[in-house]
Amino acid sequence: MHPFDPRRPTFRLAPRLLASVAGLAILGFGWRLAAIEHSHAQVQAPRPLSPTALAALQTEAFAQSAVRPGFAAPIDIPVKIQRGETFEAAVRRVGVAPADARQVVGALAKAFDTVNIKAGMAFNAAVAMPRDRRGPVRLIGLSMRTGPATAITLSRTFDGALKLRELEEKVRDDTTVAQGAMQGSLYESAEAAGATPTLTAQVVKLFSHKLDFSRDIHSGDKFRLVFDRKVTESGRTIETGELLYAEIGAKGQVTQFYRFQPNNGGEAQYFDALGKNIKGFLLRTPVDGARVTSGFGMRMHPLLGYTRMHQGIDFGVPTGTPVFAAGDGVVEEARWAGGYGRWMKLRHNGGWETAYGHLSGWAVHAGAHVHQGQVIAYSGSTGESTGPHLHYEVIKAGVKINPKGANAPGGTVLEGRQLAAFRTEKAHIDALLSDAPSGGARLAKASFSRADDAGLRRGPSID
């Protein structure tokens, strides 16, 4: 029988599980190792190993186990802890004998808490089946990810002892370009290109001044995002930072936004290529993921049964969807308003007002000062409503106008030293975009990378 080689598909490894037992090829990307060896109850002192040495030892251990008489070649089995299940029970579920399962849990307990575990925790078990199909399987190894950049592996030596090793990747900071073409929603397309849902939600809010995502975005429209992230040496993004640039090509034109923080200590905002603040006076869509179910104008009322003026836009969204303030202002009304149900009106500068109807609840009270994009209420189906949605109105000098065509004031323009500083940062972003590979949905590492002087930093996982 040929010796087992982790690089060959003997274990039938699931590619999505980065911490699989035989997948130690990832060590070539720079795992930093803290070796802890356990032989039954005997614990040896930690001994650092190079990635090459560890891979060789792991391969040798698996190969020795693989040639044990009476057992077939090892296979890899992904396992998830079920609700109410202990770790030992999960190990036994793959066919391991009770005594061996207890030994495995005892060894793993040296590295993490095997008692207080949550349903859904995953690990990979490499096992060898008896050739005669009788009796328990033999556990060859086990691996699992224990953190954003950490994992553990457990393997048997030739004499049957268990060897535990803790692996930790080095984490660095870099700036990344994520780009692609729209396939489905922006959330789906951006995630395929390497962005997180939180980052994409920020993009949606950013472009809500300019684009109606339910009507203006089409399949094939291009997008590019530049953002900071923390990434492991194997290329695993564990945390995203600031959105530095966002670009969407839609409606026959390309809209670009650059992040810039004035050197006077002001809040960071987004500007177009000429230095104009893109924070429009009012949002075009005060809810995320909305579709227009009824526009502004004359219509047959769905409940009253006759034609009358519809003085706003209806967005079809589930009950409880956060509703954002369309602009900076003061809450003028937060009350029940007959057919509108729970109702809210905001007063903005220059004689502008916005109103929100059929709400399920309010997040702020009358008299409160709010900022654009702040959650002020939650959509619902109160009052005269045929289903969950948001009724949105824009009012100018007491007259209700079409929110889609409202000619609201634009943003301010940078000048002097602020404009010069902005142009410097813009040139840096443009250089990153120029260096990034072109093509379909992909995550392209930009030319700029900041090494993590501390060597190791941990952040929350964004799987």
Secondary structure, 3 states (H helix, E strand, C coil): CCCCCCCCHHHCCCCCCCCCCCCHHHHHHCEEEEECCEECCEECCCCCCCHHHHHHHHHHHHHHHHCCCCECCCEEEEEECCCCCCHHHHHHCCCECHHHHHHHHHHHCCCCCCCCCCCCCEEEEEEECECCCCCCEEEEEEEEEEECCEEEEEEECCCCCEEEEEEEECEEEEEEEEEEECCCCHHHHHHHCCCCHHHHHHHHHHHCCCCCCCCCCCCCCEEEEEEEEEEECCCCEEEEEEEEEEEEEECCEEEEEEEECCCCCCCCEEECCCCEECCCCCCCCCCCCCEEEECCEEEECCCCCCEEEECCEEEECCCCCEEECCCCEEEEEEEECHHHCEEEEEECHHHEEEEEEEEEEECCCCCCEECCCCEEEEEECCCCCCCCEEEEEEEECCEEECHHHCCCCCCCECCHHHHHHHHHHHHHHHHHHHHCCCCCCEEEEEEEEECCCCCCCCCCCCC
